[in-house]
């Protein structure tokens, strides 16, 4: 997350398999207080600006923390599964 003149920005890099996956991804960010300001299904880089509602800041941090934990658990399980198959 970048801070520039009091505005928080988030830059995220991700490749999408479908446009519906891209739309779900953007909706997730927007539901947690981030506005999608630049990026397309094809660009790979997505740019978000934090909306001004300060009460959403806590919710944003909480949601991304939970998502990080879930992703970490998934990554560990995927690695174990991959190692078993080798």
ZALUM-139850 format. One record per residue (C-alpha): residue in one letter; x negated, y, z negated. Coordinates in steps of 0.02 Angstrom, whole numbers, padded with zeros to 5 digits, always signed. Each point is the difference from the previous one (the first is absolute). Layout:
N
AXYZ ...
This chain:
86
X+00000+00000+00000 X-00068+00170+00046 X+00035+00164-00088 X-00004+00155+00108 X+00063+00168-00065 X+00119-00081-00123 X+00076-00121+00125 X-00029-00187-00017 X-00031-00099+00159 X-00014-00187+00023 X-00083-00080+00151 X+00033-00184+00026 X-00065-00115+00137 X+00107-00147+00051 X+00043-00101+00155 X+00183-00048+00020 X+00070-00155+00084 X+00169+00078+00041 X+00087+00168+00002 X+00118-00059-00137 X-00151-00038-00111 X-00063+00177+00035 X+00170+00076-00042 X+00010-00100-00162 X-00175+00059-00046 X+00040+00184+00030 X+00165-00018-00095 X-00093-00074-00149 X-00115+00151-00009 X+00143+00123+00024 X+00104-00085-00135 X-00143+00027-00122 X-00024+00185+00034 X-00118+00005+00151 X+00049+00080+00164 X-00069-00078+00160 X-00082+00146+00091 X-00101-00086+00137 X-00031-00171+00073 X+00086-00120+00116 X+00029-00187+00016 X-00152-00007+00114 X-00119+00123-00086 X-00056-00107-00148 X-00023+00153-00111 X+00149+00069-00095 X-00001+00169-00088 X+00115+00041-00145 X+00028+00158-00101 X+00067-00009-00176 X+00171+00078-00015 X+00018+00141-00126 X+00116-00091-00121 X-00112-00019-00152 X+00109-00132-00082 X-00038-00118+00144 X-00187+00006-00037 X+00014-00126-00143 X+00110-00114+00105 X-00125+00009+00144 X-00145-00049-00111 X+00100-00141-00078 X+00057-00072+00166 X-00172+00005+00079 X-00077-00076-00156 X+00123-00145+00006 X-00027-00022+00187 X-00189-00003-00027 X+00018-00135-00132 X+00116-00104+00111 X-00119+00019+00147 X-00148-00052-00109 X+00090-00156-00059 X+00049-00043+00179 X-00180+00025+00060 X-00070-00115-00134 X+00127-00136+00043 X-00036+00019+00186 X-00187-00015-00031 X+00024-00157-00106 X+00111-00076+00134 X-00127+00042+00134 X-00142-00076-00101 X+00098-00161-00026 X+00029-00017+00186 X-00186+00014+00039 
